[in-house]
């Protein structure tokens, strides 16, 4: 069912470019897109145009970080928007996730 | 200041007296919740917060706190409600939901989990962005109601 939260995900060579809203409704789309990214040592998630993100989105980032780390790969968040930075700081995850 | 004080829980976690509505409210509104479209609900809440005069610098924090309150209420309970009011120069936001049938509402965990945890950050985020976080369990028929109330400053 369509909802008011719109998320756009573009696949690029380095990883994914994400824009819009990452909330309870759209986070599963991000998780799915992240799971479909081709294997690489370094996967870049461009979150520079994310206007809003909540703990549902955070869950996908933490889960993705751990899944890639377990295979020796790195999930890099670069760049990150103000909304993403704020949430990572609030959740104390700036040093846990790889933010560039 | 947000994030400096721990939330207020009942002294003993259990049903309390039915809380009377705060009669000092100078304006109040109720925001319809649609658990299937939380984005739309969030936008209505932001519009209502603006109308009630919240400090605009805190608008993003209001949206974030409301998102966490709604996710929680829609995920763990039924019949969620969202009320906002101006009370003594502050915007109060009260989200309630009925506890599931026969369930004792669990003591909410407001501390941040370890960084590796994928769940359990909602209330900690609310505590970090909002002021005066108060969690109550209200004993009403037919099902107990859990209320989380927070506040934000109004614009000067």
gemmi code that builds the backbone of each chain (N, CA, C; Angstrom):
import gemmi

chains = {
    "A": [
        ("UNK", (0.843, -1.201, 0.000), (0.000, 0.000, 0.000), (0.880, 1.255, 0.000)),
        ("UNK", (0.624, 2.196, -0.905), (1.471, 3.397, -0.928), (1.257, 4.229, 0.336)),
        ("UNK", (2.309, 4.803, 0.823), (2.186, 5.666, 1.996), (2.831, 7.005, 1.685)),
        ("UNK", (2.751, 7.918, 2.662), (3.279, 9.258, 2.457), (4.794, 9.321, 2.528)),
        ("UNK", (5.400, 8.248, 3.041), (6.847, 8.278, 3.183), (7.490, 7.836, 1.891)),
        ("UNK", (8.268, 8.725, 1.265), (8.865, 8.291, 0.019), (10.373, 8.175, 0.146)),
        ("UNK", (10.852, 7.068, -0.365), (12.268, 6.748, -0.305), (12.713, 6.441, -1.717)),
        ("UNK", (13.856, 6.990, -2.115), (14.397, 6.672, -3.433), (15.759, 6.032, -3.229)),
        ("UNK", (15.971, 4.927, -3.901), (17.255, 4.240, -3.791), (17.798, 3.997, -5.194)),
        ("UNK", (18.972, 4.544, -5.488), (19.626, 4.308, -6.775), (20.866, 3.458, -6.550)),
        ("UNK", (21.017, 2.453, -7.402), (22.207, 1.610, -7.309), (23.302, 2.214, -8.186)),
        ("UNK", (24.465, 2.403, -7.604), (25.621, 2.915, -8.356), (26.765, 1.908, -8.179)),
        ("UNK", (27.869, 2.150, -8.886), (28.986, 1.200, -8.824), (29.460, 0.942, -7.397)),
        ("UNK", (29.592, 2.026, -6.628), (30.162, 1.903, -5.283), (29.181, 1.356, -4.263)),
        ("UNK", (27.891, 1.443, -4.549), (26.901, 1.010, -3.567), (25.535, 1.583, -3.857)),
        ("UNK", (24.960, 2.324, -2.888), (23.606, 2.863, -3.046), (23.561, 4.357, -2.731)),
        ("UNK", (22.704, 5.067, -3.462), (22.431, 6.465, -3.144), (20.985, 6.532, -2.659)),
        ("UNK", (20.811, 6.989, -1.421), (19.496, 6.956, -0.779), (19.010, 8.376, -0.542)),
        ("UNK", (17.738, 8.645, -0.878), (17.201, 9.965, -0.570), (15.758, 9.844, -0.114)),
        ("UNK", (15.323, 10.814, 0.706), (13.946, 10.839, 1.196), (13.855, 10.412, 2.643)),
        ("UNK", (12.855, 9.583, 2.918), (12.497, 9.241, 4.289), (12.788, 7.765, 4.576)),
        ("UNK", (13.545, 7.499, 5.628), (13.768, 6.108, 6.052), (13.055, 5.924, 7.390)),
        ("UNK", (11.861, 5.352, 7.343), (11.093, 5.146, 8.574), (10.581, 3.709, 8.630)),
        ("UNK", (9.632, 3.457, 9.523), (9.159, 2.080, 9.724), (8.645, 1.468, 8.415)),
        ("UNK", (8.077, 2.316, 7.535), (7.503, 1.779, 6.310), (8.520, 1.585, 5.195)),
        ("UNK", (9.513, 2.459, 5.141), (10.450, 2.390, 4.017), (11.738, 1.640, 4.356)),
        ("UNK", (12.032, 1.466, 5.643), (13.282, 0.787, 6.030), (13.421, -0.603, 5.394)),
        ("UNK", (12.335, -1.388, 5.287), (12.473, -2.704, 4.648), (12.975, -2.613, 3.205)),
        ("UNK", (12.583, -1.548, 2.488), (13.083, -1.371, 1.106), (14.591, -1.164, 1.108)),
        ("UNK", (15.063, -0.387, 2.090), (16.502, -0.138, 2.179), (17.240, -1.434, 2.526)),
        ("UNK", (16.659, -2.208, 3.434), (17.285, -3.477, 3.830), (17.396, -4.401, 2.630)),
        ("UNK", (16.330, -4.416, 1.835), (16.302, -5.290, 0.650), (17.348, -4.844, -0.373)),
        ("UNK", (17.421, -3.537, -0.596), (18.379, -3.010, -1.570), (19.812, -3.284, -1.115)),
        ("UNK", (20.030, -3.147, 0.195), (21.368, -3.352, 0.744), (21.788, -4.819, 0.602)),
        ("UNK", (20.817, -5.703, 0.805), (21.113, -7.136, 0.706), (21.439, -7.533, -0.729)),
        ("UNK", (20.945, -6.724, -1.698), (21.126, -7.071, -3.112), (22.393, -6.457, -3.718)),
        ("UNK", (23.109, -5.650, -2.910), (24.328, -5.024, -3.439), (25.382, -6.096, -3.704)),
        ("UNK", (26.035, -5.979, -4.864), (27.056, -6.971, -5.241), (28.198, -6.977, -4.221)),
        ("UNK", (28.779, -8.138, -4.041), (29.888, -8.270, -3.094), (31.042, -7.341, -3.460)),
        ("UNK", (31.544, -6.667, -2.489), (32.715, -5.806, -2.676), (33.336, -5.622, -1.306)),
        ("UNK", (34.591, -5.174, -1.287), (35.238, -4.971, 0.010), (34.705, -3.734, 0.711)),
        ("UNK", (34.256, -2.791, -0.124), (33.815, -1.520, 0.422), (32.521, -1.123, -0.268)),
        ("UNK", (31.467, -1.033, 0.513), (30.170, -0.643, -0.040), (29.828, 0.723, 0.525)),
        ("UNK", (29.539, 1.672, -0.356), (29.257, 3.032, 0.103), (27.755, 3.305, 0.057)),
        ("UNK", (27.244, 3.769, 1.190), (25.834, 4.144, 1.273), (25.791, 5.666, 1.368)),
        ("UNK", (25.327, 6.289, 0.287), (25.244, 7.753, 0.260), (23.918, 8.161, 0.897)),
        ("UNK", (24.000, 8.759, 2.095), (22.797, 9.166, 2.830), (22.691, 10.689, 2.898)),
        ("UNK", (23.345, 11.343, 1.946), (23.408, 12.809, 1.978), (22.072, 13.486, 1.757)),
        ("UNK", (21.121, 12.794, 1.125), (19.828, 13.424, 0.849), (18.692, 12.753, 1.626)),
        ("UNK", (19.039, 12.171, 2.781), (17.994, 11.592, 3.637), (17.440, 12.700, 4.541)),
        ("UNK", (16.160, 13.052, 4.350), (15.558, 14.162, 5.118), (15.146, 13.722, 6.510)),
        ("UNK", (14.800, 12.445, 6.611), (14.289, 11.970, 7.906), (14.655, 10.504, 8.068)),
        ("UNK", (15.100, 10.148, 9.271), (15.408, 8.743, 9.577), (15.093, 8.513, 11.044)),
        ("UNK", (14.545, 7.347, 11.361), (14.271, 7.030, 12.767), (14.938, 5.695, 13.119)),
        ("UNK", (14.567, 5.120, 14.259), (15.283, 3.927, 14.712), (15.067, 2.725, 13.788)),
        ("UNK", (13.990, 2.761, 12.984), (13.800, 1.674, 12.012), (14.915, 1.696, 10.978)),
        ("UNK", (15.291, 2.900, 10.552), (16.379, 3.050, 9.591), (17.717, 2.694, 10.215)),
        ("UNK", (17.855, 3.094, 11.479), (19.087, 2.814, 12.211), (19.336, 1.303, 12.288)),
        ("UNK", (18.242, 0.580, 12.493), (18.318, -0.873, 12.594), (18.932, -1.460, 11.313)),
        ("UNK", (18.511, -0.930, 10.157), (19.039, -1.429, 8.878), (20.530, -1.118, 8.759)),
        ("UNK", (20.924, 0.076, 9.221), (22.336, 0.460, 9.127), (23.202, -0.411, 10.034)),
        ("UNK", (22.724, -0.637, 11.262), (23.504, -1.449, 12.209), (23.599, -2.893, 11.707)),
        ("UNK", (22.474, -3.398, 11.230), (22.434, -4.766, 10.734), (23.354, -4.924, 9.509)),
        ("UNK", (23.288, -3.954, 8.595), (24.125, -3.989, 7.395), (25.603, -3.923, 7.750)),
        ("UNK", (25.925, -3.032, 8.675), (27.310, -2.877, 9.127), (27.851, -4.221, 9.624)),
        ("UNK", (27.046, -4.886, 10.442), (27.510, -6.146, 11.028), (27.599, -7.276, 10.007)),
        ("UNK", (26.632, -7.288, 9.102), (26.628, -8.346, 8.102), (27.853, -8.243, 7.180)),
        ("UNK", (28.148, -7.011, 6.758), (29.326, -6.842, 5.903), (30.605, -7.104, 6.678)),
        ("UNK", (30.646, -6.622, 7.932), (31.858, -6.813, 8.741), (32.155, -8.299, 8.922)),
        ("UNK", (31.098, -9.097, 9.043), (31.297, -10.529, 9.275), (31.915, -11.229, 8.060)),
        ("UNK", (31.824, -10.568, 6.892), (32.440, -11.172, 5.700), (33.739, -10.460, 5.345)),
        ("UNK", (34.180, -9.564, 6.217), (35.433, -8.845, 5.967), (35.254, -7.596, 5.123)),
        ("UNK", (34.011, -7.255, 4.801), (33.757, -6.051, 4.001), (33.407, -4.877, 4.921)),
        ("UNK", (33.384, -3.680, 4.339), (33.058, -2.488, 5.133), (31.888, -1.745, 4.503)),
        ("UNK", (30.900, -1.428, 5.327), (29.800, -0.577, 4.867), (30.130, 0.849, 5.303)),
        ("UNK", (30.317, 1.719, 4.320), (30.705, 3.099, 4.615), (29.516, 4.023, 4.385)),
        ("UNK", (29.204, 4.847, 5.376), (28.131, 5.820, 5.224), (28.767, 7.136, 4.809)),
        ("UNK", (28.572, 7.533, 3.561), (29.244, 8.731, 3.074), (28.598, 9.255, 1.794)),
        ("UNK", (28.177, 10.528, 1.801), (28.111, 11.406, 2.958), (26.850, 11.126, 3.771)),
        ("UNK", (26.705, 11.795, 4.893), (25.483, 11.649, 5.689), (24.828, 13.015, 5.866)),
        ("UNK", (23.497, 13.047, 5.819), (22.767, 14.308, 5.989), (22.752, 14.700, 7.461)),
        ("UNK", (22.236, 15.894, 7.708), (22.116, 16.391, 9.081), (21.217, 15.477, 9.918)),
        ("UNK", (20.125, 15.006, 9.298), (19.183, 14.141, 10.030), (19.853, 12.829, 10.439)),
        ("UNK", (20.686, 12.296, 9.533), (21.384, 11.033, 9.840), (22.424, 11.264, 10.934)),
        ("UNK", (23.188, 12.341, 10.792), (24.215, 12.659, 11.792), (23.595, 12.799, 13.176)),
        ("UNK", (22.480, 13.533, 13.229), (21.806, 13.769, 14.510), (21.410, 12.442, 15.169)),
        ("UNK", (20.825, 11.552, 14.366), (20.354, 10.283, 14.937), (21.527, 9.394, 15.364)),
        ("UNK", (22.589, 9.381, 14.560), (23.759, 8.569, 14.935), (24.364, 9.082, 16.238)),
        ("UNK", (24.360, 10.407, 16.402), (24.898, 10.977, 17.643), (24.007, 10.624, 18.828)),
        ("UNK", (22.703, 10.778, 18.633), (21.755, 10.472, 19.720), (21.868, 9.013, 20.154)),
        ("UNK", (22.107, 8.143, 19.177), (22.145, 6.709, 19.472), (23.551, 6.239, 19.835)),
        ("UNK", (24.513, 7.162, 19.862), (25.875, 6.807, 20.236), (26.531, 5.854, 19.255)),
        ("UNK", (26.195, 5.994, 17.966), (26.700, 5.038, 16.974), (27.740, 5.626, 16.030)),
        ("UNK", (28.121, 6.891, 16.253), (29.057, 7.545, 15.334), (30.363, 6.770, 15.249)),
        ("UNK", (30.826, 6.251, 16.377), (32.110, 5.541, 16.371), (31.972, 4.050, 16.054)),
        ("UNK", (30.760, 3.552, 16.103), (30.551, 2.123, 15.833), (30.419, 1.869, 14.335)),
        ("UNK", (29.637, 2.734, 13.669), (29.478, 2.589, 12.220), (30.607, 3.354, 11.533)),
        ("UNK", (30.824, 3.059, 10.255), (31.889, 3.754, 9.524), (31.273, 4.941, 8.785)),
        ("UNK", (31.555, 6.145, 9.292), (30.984, 7.362, 8.711), (32.122, 8.201, 8.146)),
        ("UNK", (31.999, 8.564, 6.881), (33.072, 9.391, 6.289), (32.487, 10.666, 5.728)),
    ],
    "B": [
        ("UNK", (16.720, 21.107, 29.732), (17.535, 20.573, 28.640), (17.128, 19.139, 28.333)),
        ("UNK", (17.105, 18.835, 27.051), (16.774, 17.466, 26.665), (17.913, 16.539, 27.027)),
        ("UNK", (17.556, 15.335, 27.346), (18.545, 14.288, 27.455), (19.314, 14.247, 28.760)),
        ("UNK", (19.011, 15.149, 29.669), (19.812, 15.177, 30.886), (19.165, 14.448, 32.046)),
        ("UNK", (17.857, 14.215, 31.938), (17.223, 13.551, 33.067), (16.569, 12.260, 32.610)),
        ("UNK", (16.561, 11.297, 33.479), (15.943, 10.030, 33.127), (14.431, 10.186, 33.147)),
        ("UNK", (13.725, 9.336, 32.426), (12.274, 9.462, 32.410), (11.673, 9.098, 33.761)),
        ("UNK", (10.456, 9.558, 33.976), (9.755, 9.260, 35.216), (8.863, 8.050, 34.997)),
        ("UNK", (9.079, 7.036, 35.780), (8.210, 5.866, 35.756), (7.421, 5.835, 37.057)),
        ("UNK", (6.338, 5.075, 37.106), (5.655, 4.916, 38.383), (6.632, 4.344, 39.415)),
        ("UNK", (6.461, 4.729, 40.684), (7.371, 4.270, 41.731), (7.432, 2.746, 41.740)),
        ("UNK", (6.268, 2.136, 41.613), (6.217, 0.693, 41.447), (5.563, 0.467, 40.097)),
        ("UNK", (6.171, -0.358, 39.291), (5.613, -0.532, 37.941), (4.342, -1.351, 38.028)),
        ("UNK", (3.239, -0.711, 37.824), (1.955, -1.378, 37.899), (0.881, -0.346, 37.646)),
        ("UNK", (-0.357, -0.770, 37.636), (-1.425, 0.164, 37.322), (-1.472, 1.312, 38.320)),
        ("UNK", (-1.704, 2.502, 37.830), (-1.865, 3.654, 38.710), (-3.324, 4.089, 38.651)),
        ("UNK", (-3.655, 5.050, 39.463), (-4.985, 5.646, 39.394), (-5.184, 6.204, 37.983)),
        ("UNK", (-6.417, 6.305, 37.572), (-6.691, 6.950, 36.291), (-6.234, 8.401, 36.407)),
        ("UNK", (-5.307, 8.751, 35.540), (-4.760, 10.104, 35.639), (-5.776, 11.124, 35.139)),
        ("UNK", (-5.949, 12.195, 35.866), (-6.865, 13.237, 35.380), (-6.150, 14.043, 34.315)),
        ("UNK", (-6.906, 14.502, 33.344), (-6.314, 15.302, 32.282), (-5.856, 16.623, 32.877)),
        ("UNK", (-4.785, 17.121, 32.339), (-4.252, 18.356, 32.885), (-5.184, 19.530, 32.563)),
        ("UNK", (-5.752, 20.108, 33.589), (-6.771, 21.138, 33.372), (-6.156, 22.502, 33.085)),
        ("UNK", (-4.834, 22.598, 33.185), (-4.219, 23.904, 32.941), (-3.883, 24.122, 31.466)),
        ("UNK", (-4.263, 23.161, 30.614), (-3.960, 23.307, 29.190), (-4.654, 24.531, 28.611)),
        ("UNK", (-3.921, 25.323, 27.827), (-4.516, 26.505, 27.207), (-4.983, 26.216, 25.785)),
        ("UNK", (-4.521, 25.137, 25.214), (-4.998, 24.706, 23.895), (-4.659, 23.238, 23.783)),
        ("UNK", (-5.500, 22.502, 23.108), (-5.195, 21.086, 22.941), (-5.736, 20.583, 21.612)),
        ("UNK", (-5.148, 19.507, 21.128), (-5.613, 18.931, 19.874), (-5.341, 17.434, 19.883)),
        ("UNK", (-6.103, 16.752, 19.073), (-5.920, 15.308, 18.960), (-5.546, 15.011, 17.515)),
        ("UNK", (-4.515, 14.202, 17.324), (-4.043, 13.890, 15.974), (-4.453, 12.459, 15.649)),
        ("UNK", (-5.131, 12.287, 14.520), (-5.537, 10.930, 14.125), (-4.307, 10.107, 13.759)),
        ("UNK", (-4.279, 8.871, 14.230), (-3.152, 7.980, 13.935), (-3.556, 6.946, 12.899)),
        ("UNK", (-2.736, 6.809, 11.877), (-2.936, 5.756, 10.898), (-1.672, 4.892, 10.928)),
        ("UNK", (-1.780, 3.723, 11.531), (-0.589, 2.866, 11.689), (-0.089, 2.329, 10.357)),
        ("UNK", (-0.927, 2.403, 9.324), (-0.499, 1.935, 8.007), (0.253, 3.043, 7.271)),
        ("UNK", (0.039, 4.273, 7.683), (0.728, 5.395, 7.048), (1.270, 6.328, 8.132)),
        ("UNK", (2.334, 5.864, 8.773), (2.902, 6.650, 9.872), (3.509, 7.955, 9.375)),
        ("UNK", (3.942, 7.966, 8.100), (4.505, 9.197, 7.542), (3.467, 10.311, 7.543)),
        ("UNK", (2.248, 9.984, 7.127), (1.180, 10.986, 7.090), (0.820, 11.427, 8.513)),
        ("UNK", (0.792, 10.464, 9.428), (0.475, 10.788, 10.818), (1.539, 11.738, 11.388)),
        ("UNK", (2.786, 11.435, 11.070), (3.899, 12.262, 11.546), (3.774, 13.686, 11.021)),
        ("UNK", (3.399, 13.795, 9.757), (3.260, 15.137, 9.169), (2.130, 15.900, 9.842)),
        ("UNK", (1.007, 15.205, 10.135), (-0.100, 15.878, 10.840), (0.367, 16.353, 12.214)),
        ("UNK", (1.175, 15.518, 12.865), (1.665, 15.876, 14.198), (2.573, 17.106, 14.137)),
        ("UNK", (3.406, 17.169, 13.101), (4.309, 18.318, 12.961), (3.500, 19.598, 12.712)),
        ("UNK", (2.465, 19.485, 11.869), (1.600, 20.641, 11.602), (0.930, 21.097, 12.901)),
        ("UNK", (0.440, 20.139, 13.676), (-0.234, 20.469, 14.940), (0.749, 21.115, 15.920)),
        ("UNK", (1.977, 20.597, 15.952), (2.989, 21.152, 16.863), (3.316, 22.600, 16.485)),
        ("UNK", (3.387, 22.849, 15.193), (3.637, 24.229, 14.732), (2.495, 25.137, 15.140)),
        ("UNK", (1.277, 24.622, 14.931), (0.098, 25.445, 15.243), (0.043, 25.769, 16.732)),
        ("UNK", (0.484, 24.823, 17.550), (0.462, 25.057, 18.996), (1.667, 25.888, 19.454)),
        ("UNK", (2.543, 26.229, 18.496), (3.591, 27.194, 18.808), (4.889, 26.616, 19.323)),
        ("UNK", (5.213, 25.380, 18.950), (6.479, 24.795, 19.424), (7.658, 25.607, 18.886)),
        ("UNK", (8.721, 25.632, 19.622), (9.960, 26.265, 19.184), (10.383, 25.606, 17.864)),
        ("UNK", (10.427, 26.379, 16.778), (10.663, 25.788, 15.459), (12.024, 25.092, 15.353)),
        ("UNK", (12.964, 25.516, 16.179), (14.275, 24.854, 16.158), (14.186, 23.415, 16.661)),
        ("UNK", (13.096, 23.101, 17.326), (12.940, 21.746, 17.869), (12.024, 20.877, 17.016)),
        ("UNK", (11.584, 21.433, 15.861), (10.593, 20.728, 15.053), (11.087, 19.351, 14.573)),
        ("UNK", (12.358, 19.283, 14.201), (12.878, 17.980, 13.753), (12.879, 16.979, 14.914)),
        ("UNK", (13.208, 17.459, 16.105), (13.197, 16.579, 17.282), (11.770, 16.121, 17.605)),
        ("UNK", (10.803, 17.030, 17.409), (9.397, 16.652, 17.617), (9.037, 15.526, 16.654)),
        ("UNK", (9.426, 15.683, 15.388), (9.092, 14.677, 14.381), (9.744, 13.331, 14.721)),
        ("UNK", (10.998, 13.389, 15.159), (11.712, 12.162, 15.511), (11.071, 11.485, 16.725)),
        ("UNK", (10.765, 12.276, 17.746), (10.154, 11.698, 18.958), (8.786, 11.102, 18.637)),
        ("UNK", (7.993, 11.822, 17.819), (6.667, 11.323, 17.451), (6.802, 10.021, 16.650)),
        ("UNK", (7.796, 9.968, 15.748), (8.009, 8.744, 14.960), (8.269, 7.560, 15.880)),
        ("UNK", (9.116, 7.773, 16.882), (9.447, 6.667, 17.792), (8.243, 6.291, 18.660)),
        ("UNK", (7.508, 7.302, 19.120), (6.323, 7.017, 19.937), (5.293, 6.223, 19.146)),
        ("UNK", (5.096, 6.634, 17.877), (4.082, 5.974, 17.048), (4.497, 4.555, 16.664)),
        ("UNK", (5.775, 4.381, 16.303), (6.239, 3.026, 15.943), (5.983, 2.095, 17.108)),
        ("UNK", (6.336, 2.590, 18.288), (6.190, 1.802, 19.496), (4.719, 1.470, 19.780)),
        ("UNK", (3.867, 2.499, 19.710), (2.449, 2.303, 20.034), (1.771, 1.388, 19.012)),
        ("UNK", (2.140, 1.533, 17.745), (1.500, 0.716, 16.707), (2.028, -0.714, 16.729)),
        ("UNK", (3.296, -0.865, 17.111), (3.900, -2.195, 17.097), (3.472, -3.018, 18.307)),
        ("UNK", (3.426, -2.373, 19.477), (3.215, -3.132, 20.715), (1.806, -3.075, 21.278)),
        ("UNK", (0.981, -2.173, 20.774), (-0.341, -2.043, 21.382), (-1.432, -1.882, 20.349)),
        ("UNK", (-2.620, -1.619, 20.859), (-3.749, -1.369, 19.964), (-4.389, -0.039, 20.350)),
        ("UNK", (-5.258, 0.450, 19.482), (-6.011, 1.687, 19.708), (-5.121, 2.858, 20.141)),
        ("UNK", (-4.060, 3.133, 19.374), (-3.187, 4.240, 19.773), (-3.849, 5.611, 19.623)),
        ("UNK", (-3.494, 6.512, 20.522), (-3.989, 7.896, 20.430), (-2.811, 8.849, 20.584)),
        ("UNK", (-2.940, 10.020, 19.989), (-1.895, 11.048, 20.083), (-2.566, 12.370, 20.429)),
        ("UNK", (-2.213, 12.925, 21.560), (-2.782, 14.211, 21.964), (-1.655, 15.202, 22.191)),
        ("UNK", (-1.930, 16.443, 21.838), (-0.961, 17.507, 22.104), (-1.679, 18.623, 22.839)),
        ("UNK", (-0.948, 19.323, 23.691), (-1.548, 20.444, 24.418), (-0.474, 21.459, 24.767)),
        ("UNK", (-0.933, 22.697, 24.937), (-0.068, 23.723, 25.520), (-0.334, 23.711, 27.007)),
        ("UNK", (0.675, 23.393, 27.770), (0.513, 23.364, 29.219), (1.649, 24.158, 29.859)),
        ("UNK", (1.289, 25.205, 30.538), (2.266, 26.033, 31.260), (3.471, 26.381, 30.391)),
        ("UNK", (3.162, 26.892, 29.215), (4.233, 27.385, 28.348), (5.020, 26.312, 27.621)),
        ("UNK", (4.537, 25.066, 27.660), (5.243, 24.004, 26.949), (4.254, 23.228, 26.081)),
        ("UNK", (4.808, 22.562, 25.076), (3.994, 21.663, 24.262), (4.131, 20.270, 24.856)),
        ("UNK", (3.015, 19.680, 25.268), (3.080, 18.295, 25.738), (2.514, 17.379, 24.657)),
        ("UNK", (3.136, 16.239, 24.498), (2.691, 15.235, 23.528), (2.475, 13.946, 24.304)),
        ("UNK", (1.280, 13.397, 24.192), (0.938, 12.197, 24.961), (0.468, 11.113, 23.991)),
        ("UNK", (1.222, 10.044, 23.889), (0.831, 8.924, 23.022), (0.467, 7.748, 23.915)),
        ("UNK", (-0.713, 7.208, 23.666), (-1.186, 6.078, 24.481), (-1.564, 4.906, 23.597)),
        ("UNK", (-1.477, 3.729, 24.165), (-2.024, 2.565, 23.467), (-2.519, 1.558, 24.490)),
        ("UNK", (-3.470, 0.762, 24.063), (-3.933, -0.308, 24.934), (-2.893, -1.418, 24.909)),
        ("UNK", (-2.670, -1.991, 26.087), (-1.749, -3.124, 26.149), (-2.463, -4.336, 25.546)),
        ("UNK", (-1.681, -5.272, 25.007), (-2.331, -6.459, 24.454), (-3.139, -7.204, 25.525)),
        ("UNK", (-4.164, -7.929, 25.077), (-5.047, -8.675, 25.969), (-4.249, -9.550, 26.927)),
        ("UNK", (-4.529, -9.396, 28.209), (-3.932, -10.278, 29.200), (-2.473, -10.011, 29.503)),
        ("UNK", (-1.887, -9.028, 28.833), (-0.449, -8.801, 29.009), (-0.207, -7.746, 30.079)),
        ("UNK", (0.830, -7.961, 30.853), (1.301, -6.905, 31.738), (2.300, -6.102, 30.926)),
        ("UNK", (2.079, -4.793, 30.749), (3.035, -4.030, 29.940), (4.433, -4.158, 30.537)),
        ("UNK", (5.423, -4.475, 29.723), (6.778, -4.630, 30.260), (7.328, -3.287, 30.735)),
        ("UNK", (8.220, -3.347, 31.713), (8.874, -2.114, 32.158), (9.683, -1.583, 30.977)),
        ("UNK", (9.397, -0.364, 30.541), (10.104, 0.128, 29.359), (11.587, 0.332, 29.640)),
        ("UNK", (12.397, 0.021, 28.647), (13.831, 0.197, 28.794), (14.230, 1.495, 28.102)),
        ("UNK", (14.724, 2.452, 28.861), (15.010, 3.761, 28.284), (16.494, 3.978, 28.037)),
        ("UNK", (17.307, 2.982, 28.419), (18.747, 3.156, 28.212), (19.152, 2.629, 26.834)),
        ("UNK", (20.155, 3.265, 26.263), (20.627, 2.804, 24.955), (21.208, 1.407, 25.075)),
        ("UNK", (20.853, 0.521, 24.156), (21.453, -0.811, 24.151), (22.879, -0.715, 23.619)),
        ("UNK", (23.669, -1.804, 23.679), (25.010, -1.773, 23.103), (24.934, -1.440, 21.613)),
        ("UNK", (26.020, -0.889, 21.051), (25.980, -0.465, 19.642), (25.657, -1.589, 18.665)),
        ("UNK", (25.929, -2.828, 19.064), (25.672, -3.933, 18.146), (24.197, -4.340, 18.110)),
        ("UNK", (23.400, -3.859, 19.059), (21.984, -4.245, 19.105), (21.239, -3.653, 17.919)),
        ("UNK", (20.326, -4.435, 17.348), (19.561, -3.894, 16.224), (18.219, -3.339, 16.680)),
        ("UNK", (17.829, -3.614, 17.920), (16.538, -3.129, 18.420), (16.700, -2.391, 19.744)),
        ("UNK", (15.596, -1.791, 20.203), (15.553, -1.274, 21.565), (16.088, 0.135, 21.754)),
        ("UNK", (16.131, 0.942, 20.665), (16.642, 2.303, 20.823), (15.545, 3.355, 20.890)),
        ("UNK", (14.302, 2.956, 20.623), (13.208, 3.926, 20.497), (13.057, 4.852, 21.688)),
        ("UNK", (12.865, 4.270, 22.873), (12.622, 5.113, 24.055), (13.867, 5.924, 24.413)),
        ("UNK", (15.045, 5.331, 24.198), (16.289, 6.061, 24.497), (16.406, 7.300, 23.606)),
        ("UNK", (15.971, 7.169, 22.349), (16.011, 8.316, 21.437), (15.007, 9.375, 21.896)),
        ("UNK", (13.830, 8.924, 22.310), (12.823, 9.865, 22.820), (13.378, 10.622, 24.020)),
        ("UNK", (14.003, 9.888, 24.941), (14.567, 10.514, 26.147), (15.658, 11.517, 25.766)),
        ("UNK", (16.392, 11.204, 24.698), (17.486, 12.090, 24.295), (17.007, 13.382, 23.638)),
        ("UNK", (15.864, 13.343, 22.946), (15.440, 14.557, 22.227), (14.352, 15.349, 22.937)),
        ("UNK", (13.585, 14.692, 23.803), (12.446, 15.376, 24.417), (12.726, 15.671, 25.886)),
        ("UNK", (11.906, 16.536, 26.459), (12.019, 16.858, 27.880), (10.893, 16.153, 28.642)),
        ("UNK", (11.086, 16.035, 29.940), (10.018, 15.585, 30.851), (9.339, 14.291, 30.395)),
        ("UNK", (10.112, 13.272, 30.114), (9.516, 12.019, 29.631), (8.879, 11.276, 30.814)),
        ("UNK", (7.586, 11.021, 30.704), (6.870, 10.338, 31.775), (6.129, 9.136, 31.195)),
        ("UNK", (6.421, 7.962, 31.733), (5.762, 6.753, 31.261), (4.798, 6.284, 32.345)),
        ("UNK", (3.551, 6.058, 31.972), (2.567, 5.601, 32.960), (1.779, 4.411, 32.420)),
        ("UNK", (1.303, 3.656, 33.362), (0.423, 2.544, 33.036), (-0.894, 2.885, 33.729)),
        ("UNK", (-1.918, 3.106, 32.940), (-3.186, 3.579, 33.486), (-4.187, 2.421, 33.486)),
        ("UNK", (-4.738, 2.162, 34.663), (-5.610, 1.000, 34.813), (-7.045, 1.359, 34.461)),
        ("UNK", (-7.412, 1.135, 33.217), (-8.782, 1.408, 32.801), (-9.355, 0.154, 32.152)),
        ("UNK", (-10.666, 0.104, 32.080), (-11.345, -1.023, 31.459), (-11.536, -0.727, 29.966)),
        ("UNK", (-11.465, -1.675, 29.067), (-11.289, -3.109, 29.332), (-9.818, -3.518, 29.403)),
        ("UNK", (-8.916, -2.695, 28.905), (-7.502, -3.065, 28.889), (-6.672, -1.925, 29.470)),
        ("UNK", (-5.580, -2.269, 30.159), (-4.721, -1.201, 30.662), (-4.124, -0.394, 29.510)),
        ("UNK", (-3.877, 0.852, 29.793), (-3.347, 1.754, 28.777), (-1.954, 2.211, 29.203)),
        ("UNK", (-1.023, 2.175, 28.261), (0.310, 2.707, 28.530), (0.390, 4.091, 27.897)),
        ("UNK", (0.843, 5.052, 28.688), (0.968, 6.423, 28.195), (2.422, 6.859, 28.279)),
        ("UNK", (2.898, 7.460, 27.215), (4.215, 8.108, 27.269), (3.977, 9.578, 26.963)),
        ("UNK", (4.365, 10.417, 27.912), (4.170, 11.862, 27.715), (5.522, 12.543, 27.700)),
        ("UNK", (5.674, 13.454, 26.756), (6.928, 14.196, 26.636), (6.591, 15.667, 26.475)),
        ("UNK", (7.586, 16.539, 26.545), (7.303, 17.947, 26.282), (8.452, 18.616, 25.550)),
        ("UNK", (8.093, 19.719, 24.914), (9.062, 20.556, 24.207), (8.755, 22.009, 24.551)),
        ("UNK", (9.765, 22.870, 24.465), (9.494, 24.288, 24.731), (8.674, 24.915, 23.600)),
        ("UNK", (7.877, 25.918, 23.963), (7.187, 26.706, 22.945), (8.137, 27.824, 22.512)),
        ("UNK", (7.827, 28.406, 21.330), (8.639, 29.540, 20.866), (8.454, 30.691, 21.834)),
        ("UNK", (9.503, 31.468, 22.038), (9.382, 32.614, 22.967), (8.666, 33.765, 22.300)),
    ],
}
model = gemmi.Model(1)
for chain_id, residues in chains.items():
    chain = gemmi.Chain(chain_id)
    for i, (resn, *xyz) in enumerate(residues, 1):
        res = gemmi.Residue()
        res.name, res.seqid = resn, gemmi.SeqId(i, " ")
        for name, pos in zip(("N", "CA", "C"), xyz):
            atom = gemmi.Atom()
            atom.name, atom.element = name, gemmi.Element(name[0])
            atom.pos, atom.b_iso = gemmi.Position(*pos), 0.0
            res.add_atom(atom)
        chain.add_residue(res)
    model.add_chain(chain)
structure = gemmi.Structure()
structure.add_model(model)
structure.setup_entities()
